[in-house]
Amino acid sequence: MALLHRNNLAKEDISQIPATGPRGRLLKGDVLAYVGSISKDGPAALESMIDKLGCLDLSNIKVKQAPALAPEKETTTGKQPAAPAKPPVVEINIEVEVSLDKLIKFQTEVQSK
């Protein structure tokens, strides 16, 4: 309604505006096209584009094959080199004391600046 008032349109003008929204709803683009702020065919073109792109076509998607691993080269002794050892997983617990008084004081200082 605000858009209608801004563009000096009466409620009677609403019936003359072609609605392109879902279930015949009047959209902002419809009103703007009616008053000439945007192209007259803009809302209709947008509606047809949305209808066209509304369903995603995934029919030609193919699963990517994992690359084949190259065989490791043999060393001069005829044996394959040993795989590098994985680093050990270290668990660390961190404890931090939190003071709500300090947090509120900091927050009020930030807001005052």
C-alpha positions as CSV (number, residue, x, y, z in Angstrom):
1,M,0.0,0.0,0.0
2,A,2.9,2.4,0.8
3,L,4.2,1.9,-2.8
4,L,0.7,2.8,-4.2
5,H,0.6,5.9,-2.0
6,R,4.1,6.9,-3.0
7,N,3.2,6.8,-6.7
8,N,-0.2,8.5,-6.2
9,L,-2.2,5.5,-7.2
10,A,-5.8,4.9,-5.9
11,K,-7.1,1.6,-4.7
12,E,-9.2,1.5,-7.8
13,D,-6.0,1.4,-9.9
14,I,-5.0,-1.9,-8.3
15,S,-7.4,-3.9,-10.5
16,Q,-5.8,-2.4,-13.7
17,I,-2.3,-3.6,-12.7
18,P,-1.4,-7.0,-14.2
19,A,-0.3,-9.3,-11.4
20,T,2.6,-11.7,-12.1
21,G,3.1,-13.1,-8.6
22,P,2.2,-16.5,-7.4
23,R,-1.5,-17.2,-7.4
24,G,-2.2,-13.9,-9.1
25,R,-0.6,-11.7,-6.4
26,L,0.5,-8.2,-7.0
27,L,4.2,-7.7,-6.7
28,K,6.4,-4.6,-6.2
29,G,7.7,-5.1,-9.7
30,D,4.2,-5.1,-11.1
31,V,3.5,-1.7,-9.5
32,L,6.8,-0.3,-10.6
33,A,6.2,-1.5,-14.2
34,Y,2.7,0.0,-14.1
35,V,4.0,3.5,-13.1
36,G,7.0,3.3,-15.6
37,S,9.8,3.1,-13.0
38,I,11.0,-0.2,-14.6
39,S,10.5,-1.9,-18.0
40,K,6.9,-3.0,-18.6
41,D,8.1,-6.5,-19.6
42,G,10.5,-6.8,-16.6
43,P,8.2,-8.6,-14.2
44,A,6.9,-11.0,-16.9
45,A,10.5,-11.8,-18.0
46,L,11.6,-12.4,-14.5
47,E,8.6,-14.7,-13.9
48,S,9.4,-16.7,-17.0
49,M,13.1,-17.0,-15.9
50,I,12.1,-18.1,-12.4
51,D,9.8,-20.8,-13.9
52,K,12.5,-21.9,-16.3
53,L,15.2,-22.1,-13.6
54,G,12.9,-23.3,-10.8
55,C,13.8,-27.0,-11.4
56,L,17.5,-27.8,-11.3
57,D,18.5,-30.3,-14.1
58,L,21.1,-32.7,-12.6
59,S,20.7,-35.3,-15.3
60,N,24.2,-34.9,-16.7
61,I,26.1,-35.0,-13.4
62,K,28.8,-37.6,-13.4
63,V,30.7,-39.0,-10.4
64,K,34.4,-38.1,-10.5
65,Q,36.7,-41.1,-10.3
66,A,39.4,-41.0,-7.8
67,P,42.9,-40.8,-9.4
68,A,44.8,-44.1,-9.5
69,L,47.7,-44.2,-7.1
70,A,51.1,-44.6,-8.8
71,P,53.0,-47.7,-7.5
72,E,55.9,-46.7,-5.3
73,K,59.3,-47.2,-6.8
74,E,61.6,-49.9,-5.4
75,T,64.8,-48.9,-3.7
76,T,68.2,-50.3,-4.6
77,T,67.7,-53.0,-2.0
78,G,64.6,-54.2,-3.8
79,K,62.2,-53.3,-0.9
80,Q,59.6,-50.6,-0.9
81,P,60.3,-47.7,1.5
82,A,58.4,-47.7,4.7
83,A,55.4,-45.4,4.9
84,P,56.1,-42.3,7.0
85,A,54.8,-42.5,10.5
86,K,51.8,-40.5,11.4
87,P,52.3,-37.9,14.2
88,P,50.7,-38.9,17.4
89,V,47.4,-37.2,18.4
90,V,47.9,-35.0,21.4
91,E,44.9,-33.9,23.4
92,I,45.1,-30.5,25.0
93,N,42.6,-29.1,27.6
94,I,42.5,-25.4,27.9
95,E,40.7,-23.8,30.8
96,V,39.9,-20.0,30.8
97,E,38.3,-18.2,33.7
98,V,35.5,-15.9,32.5
99,S,34.2,-13.0,34.6
100,L,30.8,-11.7,33.6
101,D,31.6,-8.5,35.5
102,K,34.6,-7.8,33.4
103,L,32.7,-8.7,30.3
104,I,29.8,-6.3,31.1
105,K,32.4,-3.5,32.0
106,F,34.1,-4.1,28.7
107,Q,30.8,-4.0,26.8
108,T,29.8,-0.7,28.3
109,E,33.2,0.8,27.5
110,V,32.9,-0.3,23.9
111,Q,29.3,1.1,23.6
112,S,30.3,4.4,25.1
113,K,33.0,4.9,22.5
